[in-house]
């Protein structure tokens, strides 16, 4: 599959008008993309890819799989541009597409099988305070990347994307208790990784 390359120092998507859509320039770009204009599609890719790739990388275990999700996400985005009404942040709308694309890829590989041992879940301490606040962003992202796929997925959806356990349960087709258990296990594992890092 041919891959686009992106330039990380290009201008970024304007989010100042995130409540009512973008600027007239952004609207023109989206309209050109809807009409299949390849140059406009490349421009939109260049604007969004630097922001969407880190999202893909948070869910996937390798850079290569994150790049695959990025490509698939853009294919979906371009095919669904007519569904964007212009209300609300386009970037927020696009972000959901990339998160869903990553989740679909994880489902295909059975990486987020959610069968938990209930006794193991009950044995976990409840909502313990973690030393995560002392980490920098890059350090935290690196540690999250070391989590098993099922834990990483729930952690990302809850902590970073802001979904509720009810939402996560619906997205992943599991019980809310399973989502809570996975989040707790992710936190415990992160604490262990932080301790190992600080030795």
Secondary structure, DSSP 4 states (H G I P E B T S, - for coil): -------TTSPPPP-TTTTS---HHHHHHHHHHHTT-HHHHHHHHHHHHHHHHHHHHHHSSSHHHHHHHHHHHHHHHHHTGGG--S-S-HHHHHHHHHHHHHHHHHHHTTTT-----HHHHHHSPSS---GGGGS-HHHHHHHHHTS-HHHHHHHIIIIIS---HHHHHHHHTS-HHHHHHHHHHHHHHHHHHHHHHH-
